[in-house]
């Protein structure tokens, strides 16, 4: 029963002897979340948004282009 509750509901289990496990589980979830954000942070800088206006038709369009970071071969290989 204890293993089932620890596996199925580690953050909501209310027994007192599971409390240290609950705090460790929350810390582990926060740590994994922060590490994933830090790992994927450079991906936000791989693209640039460019606004292009056609002078003849006066139409404005938005394009997403590769940045210098994305075009760097060493960055892509690492």
C-alpha angles and dihedrals in degrees: 000000000000093000091049093052092044090052101040101036111017095153099042102040108123104199114118098230090058094056096096089051091051093055091045090050092051091049090050092051092049091047093051091047093051093046091051091051092049092047093051098039095098090057089072089062096050094085135051127203112225123191111209123190120197107220094204100052096022090229119149119209132182120223131186111218135180114264126223088261092059092047092053108105094205091055092051094048094049 
